[in-house]
Amino acid sequence: MAAKDMNAMSFETLEPDLAVIGGGAGGLSGAAGAVQLGASVVLIEGGKMGGDCLNYGCVPSKALLAAGKAAHAMEAGAPFGVTPVAPQVDFGKVKDHVEAVIAGIAPHDSVERFESLGVTVLQGWGKFASPDELVVTGEDGERRVKPRRIVIATGSRAWAPPIPGLDEVSYHTNETIFGLREKPSRLLILGGGPIGMEMAQAHRRLGCEVTVLEGAKALGRDDPEIAAIALERLRAEGIEIVESASVAKAEAPAGGGVALETKDGRRFEGSHLLVAAGRRANIDGLDLPSGNVEKTPGGIKADAGLRSVSNRKVYAAGDAAGALQFTHVAGWHAGLVIRNALFRMPVKAKQDAIPWATYTDPEIAQVGLTEAEARTAHGDKIEVLRFKFEENDRARAELATDGLIKVIVLKGRPIGASIVGRHAGELISLWALAISARLKIGQVAGCVAPYPTYSEVSKRAAGQYYVPRLFESGVVKRAVKLLAKLG
């Protein structure tokens, strides 16, 4: 059934090829791809089109980080012979910049664009009425949708830990912090993961005092050696990072603001609080039991092809699938789901070559196994190749020498890469390709990179594989001498 026919059916039950619940990264990619392949598609979204990434996540956070970077540059010119000046930050105008960036991207994710593609967009909250039927409740009443296949792409939301008193104090999450136009005098951040550390640096550079409380290790998901380099820089900029700080209670002091007390008795006070302690899949309002859709603590219970194990008409994509919570993963999932749902092509959502980045300065990026993970899996069979940014001429010219790349090699092929340094998020793509395509380390080492660029970091790291084999090998040296004698 064509989308234009469905639009003419008023409030009759819609029967498309595909119904997508969620208008974020995964849902939009899936809906656009499916309709352009000739499928009829209904897209259901009860909140803002573009989802968390556009409105509360990737886009506004990077815009705020860019503002912080601009402010920091005004104070960091002395080593270049440029007199530092204190930036005059208009926090309201910074948020105008954030809103303008969102507004510039929003048309690409808008209802109007998707309707122009042929997608039927229902603006309302969808849930299961039965294993093969959805009910959508919006301002204009209820709509029924009985699709051939259903994709759950509802994303995730910030999770507030069960800390006594937390529900009695005012706090922000990523859904509200970007709308704050009053500059915090002291921002407390609960959680030292990527979101917490990015927001810590952005706000510090914009003139806020910042304290981060982390119950375990800050940036604990990353290689410890890599994370340590970034954390040293963040602390040098004046960010207080308190690790092993398990928060016991929250309260509102008499003078205003918020206070957090740790289990060991330490007390931290701030004017504002950002909770960045993790995320949970948005699946609670879907009435999954009516749809015969099983769930796990992380999301929809699905097989390796992202298909529900209990209702074979249903697929999960992005954060709702309980996998890595990144926009690019959601988009990748959408492509896999389309192949399986529309064309019956077997797919498998393997995460071996999925990269991610944390956009602090310096950036952190990872793909494949870390050194610790690789040693657990393969023991002494691995080799760890290392190259420091301080040996890269472009990094020297830009005084961006705080950086390191580590490449994990097994039987001549890279199986992991960890990078900290300028443009790490860009540099990781080469290693994602190398792992995905099962390239040999020699193919990366043989790549010619323009000089002087940060790309040479990857090439030089790959070249370290041959140092003991060529330059430290007595066999090679004897062969060279023999050939020299032969003329």
C-alpha positions as CSV (number, residue, x, y, z in Angstrom):
1,M,0.0,0.0,0.0
2,A,1.4,3.4,-1.0
3,A,1.9,6.1,1.6
4,K,-0.4,8.5,-0.2
5,D,-3.2,5.9,-0.1
6,M,-2.8,5.6,3.7
7,N,-3.0,9.3,4.1
8,A,-6.4,9.3,2.5
9,M,-7.8,6.6,4.9
10,S,-8.6,9.1,7.7
11,F,-8.9,7.2,10.9
12,E,-9.2,3.7,9.5
13,T,-6.6,1.2,10.5
14,L,-3.4,1.7,8.6
15,E,-1.7,-1.4,7.2
16,P,1.8,-0.5,6.1
17,D,4.7,-2.7,5.3
18,L,6.6,-1.2,8.2
19,A,5.8,0.7,11.3
20,V,8.6,2.5,13.1
21,I,8.2,3.6,16.7
22,G,10.6,6.4,17.4
23,G,11.8,9.4,15.4
24,G,15.4,9.5,16.5
25,A,18.5,8.4,14.6
26,G,17.6,4.8,14.2
27,G,13.9,5.4,13.4
28,L,14.5,8.1,10.9
29,S,17.2,6.2,9.1
30,G,15.0,3.1,8.9
31,A,11.9,5.0,7.8
32,A,13.8,6.9,5.1
33,G,15.6,3.9,3.8
34,A,12.5,1.7,3.7
35,V,10.2,4.2,2.0
36,Q,12.8,5.0,-0.7
37,L,13.1,1.2,-1.4
38,G,9.4,1.1,-2.2
39,A,7.9,0.0,1.2
40,S,4.9,1.8,2.8
41,V,6.0,3.2,6.1
42,V,4.3,4.7,9.2
43,L,6.6,6.6,11.6
44,I,5.4,7.2,15.1
45,E,6.9,9.9,17.3
46,G,5.4,11.4,20.4
47,G,8.2,13.9,21.2
48,K,10.5,15.9,19.1
49,M,11.6,14.7,15.7
50,G,15.3,14.0,15.7
51,G,15.1,12.4,19.1
52,D,17.7,12.7,21.8
53,C,20.7,13.1,19.5
54,L,19.4,16.3,17.8
55,N,17.6,17.9,20.7
56,Y,19.4,16.8,23.9
57,G,22.5,14.9,23.0
58,C,25.2,14.8,20.2
59,V,24.3,18.0,18.5
60,P,23.8,20.4,21.5
61,S,26.7,18.9,23.4
62,K,29.2,19.4,20.5
63,A,27.9,22.9,20.0
64,L,28.5,23.7,23.7
65,L,31.9,22.2,23.5
66,A,32.7,24.3,20.5
67,A,31.8,27.4,22.4
68,G,34.0,26.3,25.3
69,K,36.8,25.7,22.9
70,A,36.5,29.2,21.5
71,A,36.6,30.7,25.0
72,H,39.6,28.6,25.9
73,A,41.6,29.6,22.8
74,M,41.5,33.2,24.0
75,E,43.4,32.2,27.2
76,A,45.8,29.7,25.6
77,G,47.8,31.8,23.1
78,A,50.9,32.6,25.2
79,P,53.0,29.6,23.9
80,F,52.3,30.9,20.4
81,G,53.3,34.4,21.2
82,V,49.7,35.6,21.4
83,T,48.8,37.6,24.5
84,P,46.1,35.8,26.4
85,V,42.9,37.7,27.3
86,A,40.1,36.7,29.6
87,P,37.0,35.7,27.5
88,Q,33.8,37.6,28.3
89,V,31.2,34.8,28.1
90,D,27.5,35.7,27.6
91,F,26.0,32.4,28.7
92,G,22.6,33.3,27.2
93,K,24.2,33.9,23.8
94,V,26.1,30.6,24.1
95,K,22.8,28.9,24.4
96,D,21.5,30.9,21.4
97,H,24.4,29.3,19.4
98,V,23.4,25.8,20.7
99,E,19.8,26.4,19.7
100,A,20.8,27.8,16.3
101,V,22.8,24.7,15.5
102,I,19.8,22.5,16.4
103,A,17.5,24.6,14.3
104,G,19.8,24.4,11.3
105,I,19.7,20.6,11.4
106,A,16.1,20.2,12.4
107,P,14.6,20.5,8.8
108,H,16.5,17.3,7.8
109,D,14.7,15.4,10.6
110,S,11.3,17.2,10.3
111,V,7.8,15.8,9.8
112,E,7.6,17.8,6.5
113,R,10.7,16.2,5.1
114,F,9.6,12.7,5.9
115,E,6.2,13.2,4.6
116,S,7.7,14.5,1.4
117,L,9.6,11.2,1.1
118,G,6.3,9.4,1.3
119,V,6.4,8.4,5.0
120,T,3.1,8.7,7.0
121,V,4.1,10.4,10.2
122,L,1.8,10.0,13.2
123,Q,2.6,12.5,16.0
124,G,1.6,10.6,19.1
125,W,2.7,7.9,21.6
126,G,2.6,4.4,20.3
127,K,2.1,1.1,22.1
128,F,1.1,-2.5,21.4
129,A,-2.6,-3.3,21.3
130,S,-1.8,-6.9,20.3
131,P,1.2,-8.8,18.9
132,D,0.5,-7.4,15.5
133,E,-1.3,-4.1,16.1
134,L,-0.3,-0.7,17.5
135,V,-2.4,2.0,18.9
136,V,-1.1,5.6,18.6
137,T,-2.5,8.3,20.9
138,G,-2.0,11.9,19.8
139,E,-3.8,15.3,20.0
140,D,-6.2,14.2,17.3
141,G,-7.2,11.0,19.1
142,E,-6.3,7.4,18.6
143,R,-5.0,5.7,15.4
144,R,-4.6,2.0,14.8
145,V,-1.7,0.6,12.8
146,K,-1.5,-3.1,11.8
147,P,1.9,-3.4,10.0
148,R,3.6,-6.3,8.4
149,R,6.7,-5.6,10.5
150,I,7.4,-3.3,13.5
151,V,10.7,-1.6,14.5
152,I,11.2,-0.3,18.0
153,A,13.6,2.6,17.9
154,T,12.6,4.5,20.9
155,G,16.1,5.5,22.1
156,S,17.0,6.0,25.8
157,R,16.8,8.5,28.5
158,A,18.9,9.7,31.4
159,W,18.8,7.5,34.5
160,A,18.7,8.9,38.0
161,P,20.3,6.6,40.6
162,P,18.3,5.8,43.7
163,I,20.1,8.2,46.0
164,P,18.2,9.3,49.1
165,G,17.0,12.9,48.6
166,L,17.8,13.2,44.9
167,D,14.1,13.4,44.0
168,E,13.7,16.3,46.4
169,V,16.4,18.6,44.9
170,S,16.5,20.4,41.6
171,Y,18.8,18.7,39.1
172,H,19.4,18.7,35.4
173,T,19.9,15.9,32.9
174,N,21.0,16.1,29.3
175,E,17.4,16.8,28.5
176,T,17.4,20.1,30.4
177,I,21.0,21.3,30.8
178,F,21.1,22.8,27.3
179,G,18.1,25.0,28.0
180,L,19.7,26.5,31.1
181,R,20.5,30.1,30.3
182,E,21.8,31.0,33.7
183,K,25.5,30.3,34.1
184,P,26.1,27.9,37.0
185,S,28.6,29.4,39.5
186,R,29.5,25.8,40.6
187,L,28.3,22.8,38.7
188,L,28.2,19.5,40.4
189,I,28.2,16.5,37.9
190,L,27.2,13.1,39.1
191,G,28.9,10.7,36.8
192,G,32.4,10.6,35.2
193,G,31.5,8.9,32.0
194,P,31.7,10.6,28.5
195,I,28.7,12.8,29.0
196,G,29.8,14.0,32.4
197,M,33.3,14.7,31.3
198,E,32.3,16.5,28.1
199,M,29.9,18.7,30.0
200,A,32.5,19.3,32.7
201,Q,35.1,20.7,30.3
202,A,32.5,22.7,28.3
203,H,31.2,24.4,31.4
204,R,34.7,24.9,32.9
205,R,35.9,26.7,29.8
206,L,32.8,28.9,29.9
207,G,33.7,30.1,33.3
208,C,32.0,27.7,35.7
209,E,33.6,26.0,38.7
210,V,33.0,22.3,38.1
211,T,33.2,19.2,40.4
212,V,32.7,15.7,39.0
213,L,31.8,12.9,41.4
214,E,32.4,9.4,40.1
215,G,31.6,6.2,42.1
216,A,34.3,4.2,40.4
217,K,36.9,5.4,37.8
218,A,36.3,8.4,35.6
219,L,36.2,7.4,32.0
220,G,36.4,3.9,33.3
221,R,35.2,2.3,30.1
222,D,38.3,3.4,28.2
223,D,41.8,2.1,28.3
224,P,43.3,3.3,31.7
225,E,46.5,4.6,30.1
226,I,44.5,6.5,27.4
227,A,42.0,7.9,29.9
228,A,44.8,9.1,32.3
229,I,46.1,11.5,29.6
230,A,42.7,13.1,29.1
231,L,42.0,13.3,32.8
232,E,45.3,15.0,33.5
233,R,44.4,17.7,31.0
234,L,41.0,18.1,32.4
235,R,42.3,18.5,36.0
236,A,44.9,21.0,34.7
237,E,42.1,23.2,33.4
238,G,40.7,23.3,37.0
239,I,38.1,20.6,36.9
240,E,37.8,18.8,40.2
241,I,37.4,15.1,39.5
242,V,36.7,13.0,42.6
243,E,36.8,9.2,42.0
244,S,35.6,6.4,44.2
245,A,33.0,8.9,45.4
246,S,29.8,6.9,46.1
247,V,27.1,9.4,46.9
248,A,25.0,8.6,49.9
249,K,22.5,11.4,49.9
250,A,21.4,14.7,48.2
251,E,19.9,17.7,49.9
252,A,19.1,21.3,49.3
253,P,21.1,23.6,51.6
254,A,19.3,26.5,53.3
255,G,21.2,29.0,51.3
256,G,20.1,27.4,48.0
257,G,21.7,25.2,45.4
258,V,22.4,21.5,46.0
259,A,24.7,19.4,48.2
260,L,25.9,15.8,47.7
261,E,27.4,13.8,50.6
262,T,29.5,10.7,49.9
263,K,29.4,7.5,51.9
264,D,32.8,8.3,53.5
265,G,31.4,11.7,54.8
266,R,32.7,14.1,52.3
267,R,30.3,16.9,51.3
268,F,30.2,18.8,48.0
269,E,28.0,21.9,47.4
270,G,27.1,23.5,44.1
271,S,24.7,26.0,42.5
272,H,23.5,23.4,40.0
273,L,23.6,19.6,39.6
274,L,23.8,17.6,36.4
275,V,23.0,13.9,36.7
276,A,25.0,12.0,34.1
277,A,25.0,8.5,35.7
278,G,23.8,6.4,32.9
279,R,20.9,5.8,30.5
280,R,17.9,3.4,30.2
281,A,16.0,2.3,27.1
282,N,12.7,4.0,26.5
283,I,10.5,0.9,26.4
284,D,8.3,1.2,29.5
285,G,5.4,2.8,27.8
286,L,5.1,0.4,24.9
287,D,2.9,-2.2,26.7
288,L,5.3,-4.9,25.6
289,P,3.3,-7.8,27.2
290,S,0.4,-7.0,24.9
291,G,2.8,-7.3,22.0
292,N,4.3,-10.5,23.3
293,V,7.7,-8.8,23.2
294,E,10.1,-9.8,25.9
295,K,12.6,-7.4,27.4
296,T,15.9,-7.5,29.3
297,P,17.3,-5.0,31.8
298,G,19.0,-3.3,28.8
299,G,16.2,-3.2,26.2
300,I,14.3,-5.5,23.9
301,K,15.3,-9.2,24.0
302,A,16.4,-9.8,20.5
303,D,18.6,-12.2,18.5
304,A,21.9,-11.4,16.7
305,G,19.8,-10.0,13.8
306,L,18.0,-7.5,16.1
307,R,14.7,-9.5,15.8
308,S,12.6,-10.0,18.9
309,V,12.9,-13.6,20.2
310,S,9.3,-13.7,21.2
311,N,7.5,-11.8,18.4
312,R,9.1,-12.4,15.0
313,K,7.2,-9.4,13.5
314,V,9.2,-7.0,15.8
315,Y,12.7,-5.7,15.5
316,A,14.7,-3.4,17.8
317,A,17.3,-0.7,16.7
318,G,19.6,1.6,18.5
319,D,19.5,2.1,22.3
320,A,16.2,0.0,22.5
321,A,18.2,-3.0,21.3
322,G,20.3,-2.8,24.5
323,A,23.6,-2.5,22.6
324,L,26.1,0.4,22.4
325,Q,24.2,3.6,22.9
326,F,25.5,5.7,20.0
327,T,23.8,7.5,17.2
328,H,26.0,5.9,14.6
329,V,25.1,2.5,16.0
330,A,21.4,3.3,15.7
331,G,21.8,4.2,12.1
332,W,23.8,1.1,11.4
333,H,21.1,-1.0,13.1
334,A,18.4,0.6,10.9
335,G,20.2,-0.6,7.8
336,L,20.5,-4.1,9.1
337,V,16.8,-4.2,10.1
338,I,15.7,-3.0,6.6
339,R,17.7,-5.8,5.0
340,N,16.1,-8.4,7.2
341,A,12.6,-7.1,7.4
342,L,12.1,-6.2,3.8
343,F,14.4,-8.5,1.9
344,R,14.7,-11.5,4.3
345,M,18.5,-11.2,4.1
346,P,20.3,-12.7,7.1
347,V,22.1,-10.1,9.2
348,K,24.2,-10.1,12.4
349,A,24.8,-7.0,14.5
350,K,28.4,-7.7,15.4
351,Q,30.1,-5.0,17.4
352,D,33.7,-5.9,16.7
353,A,34.4,-2.8,14.5
354,I,32.1,-0.2,16.0
355,P,34.1,2.9,17.0
356,W,33.1,5.5,19.6
357,A,34.6,8.8,20.7
358,T,34.5,11.1,23.7
359,Y,34.8,14.7,22.6
360,T,36.9,16.2,25.4
361,D,40.1,18.0,24.6
362,P,42.0,15.9,24.0
363,E,39.5,13.5,22.4
364,I,39.4,9.8,23.2
365,A,38.4,7.2,20.6
366,Q,38.1,3.4,20.7
367,V,37.4,0.6,18.3
368,G,37.6,-3.2,18.9
369,L,39.3,-4.6,21.9
370,T,41.3,-2.6,24.5
371,E,44.6,-3.9,25.6
372,A,43.1,-5.4,28.8
373,E,40.3,-7.0,26.9
374,A,42.7,-8.4,24.3
375,R,44.9,-9.9,26.9
376,T,42.0,-11.6,28.6
377,A,40.8,-13.0,25.3
378,H,44.2,-13.9,23.7
379,G,46.9,-13.8,26.4
380,D,50.4,-13.2,25.2
381,K,49.5,-13.8,21.5
382,I,48.8,-10.1,21.0
383,E,51.2,-7.3,20.2
384,V,50.7,-3.7,21.4
385,L,51.9,-1.1,19.0
386,R,52.3,2.4,20.4
387,F,53.1,5.9,19.0
388,K,53.1,9.2,20.9
389,F,51.6,12.4,19.4
390,E,54.8,14.2,20.6
391,E,56.6,12.5,17.7
392,N,54.2,13.8,15.1
393,D,55.3,17.0,13.4
394,R,51.8,18.5,13.0
395,A,51.1,18.0,16.7
396,R,54.3,19.7,17.5
397,A,53.5,22.7,15.3
398,E,50.1,23.0,17.0
399,L,51.4,22.3,20.5
400,A,49.0,19.4,20.7
401,T,51.5,16.7,21.8
402,D,49.4,15.3,24.6
403,G,48.3,12.1,22.9
404,L,48.9,8.4,22.3
405,I,47.7,5.7,20.0
406,K,47.8,2.0,21.0
407,V,47.0,-0.6,18.3
408,I,46.4,-4.2,19.3
409,V,47.5,-6.8,16.8
410,L,46.8,-10.5,16.6
411,K,48.5,-12.7,14.0
412,G,49.4,-9.7,11.9
413,R,45.9,-8.1,11.9
414,P,44.6,-5.2,14.1
415,I,41.8,-6.2,16.5
416,G,41.6,-3.0,18.5
417,A,42.8,0.6,18.6
418,S,42.7,3.2,21.4
419,I,43.6,6.8,20.8
420,V,43.8,10.0,22.9
421,G,44.8,13.2,21.3
422,R,43.6,15.9,18.9
423,H,41.2,14.6,16.2
424,A,41.1,11.1,17.8
425,G,37.5,10.8,16.7
426,E,38.6,11.3,13.1
427,L,41.6,9.1,13.3
428,I,39.7,6.1,14.6
429,S,37.8,5.6,11.4
430,L,40.8,4.1,9.6
431,W,41.1,1.5,12.3
432,A,37.4,0.7,12.2
433,L,37.8,0.0,8.5
434,A,41.0,-2.1,9.1
435,I,39.2,-4.3,11.7
436,S,36.0,-4.5,9.7
437,A,37.8,-5.4,6.4
438,R,40.3,-7.7,8.3
439,L,43.2,-5.8,6.8
440,K,46.7,-6.8,7.6
441,I,48.8,-4.3,9.7
442,G,51.2,-4.0,6.7
443,Q,48.4,-2.5,4.6
444,V,47.9,0.3,7.1
445,A,51.7,0.8,7.4
446,G,52.0,0.9,3.6
447,C,49.4,3.7,3.3
448,V,50.8,7.0,2.2
449,A,49.6,9.9,4.4
450,P,50.0,13.5,3.5
451,Y,52.7,15.4,5.5
452,P,52.3,16.9,8.0
453,T,49.0,15.5,9.2
454,Y,47.7,13.8,12.3
455,S,47.0,10.8,10.0
456,E,50.7,9.9,10.2
457,V,50.1,8.9,13.8
458,S,48.2,5.8,12.6
459,K,50.7,5.0,9.8
460,R,53.6,5.3,12.2
461,A,51.9,3.2,14.8
462,A,51.3,0.5,12.3
463,G,55.0,0.7,11.3
464,Q,56.1,-0.2,14.8
465,Y,55.0,-3.7,13.9
466,Y,58.1,-4.0,11.7
467,V,60.7,-2.4,14.0
468,P,61.7,-5.7,15.8
469,R,61.3,-7.7,12.6
470,L,63.4,-5.5,10.3
471,F,65.6,-3.0,12.2
472,E,66.4,-5.2,15.2
473,S,66.7,-8.5,13.3
474,G,70.2,-10.0,12.8
475,V,68.9,-12.1,9.9
476,V,67.8,-9.0,8.0
477,K,71.1,-7.2,8.6
478,R,73.1,-10.2,7.5
479,A,70.9,-10.5,4.3
480,V,71.6,-6.8,3.5
481,K,75.3,-7.3,3.9
482,L,75.3,-10.4,1.8
483,L,73.4,-8.7,-1.0
484,A,75.8,-5.7,-0.8
485,K,78.7,-8.1,-1.4
486,L,77.0,-9.5,-4.4
487,G,76.8,-6.1,-5.9
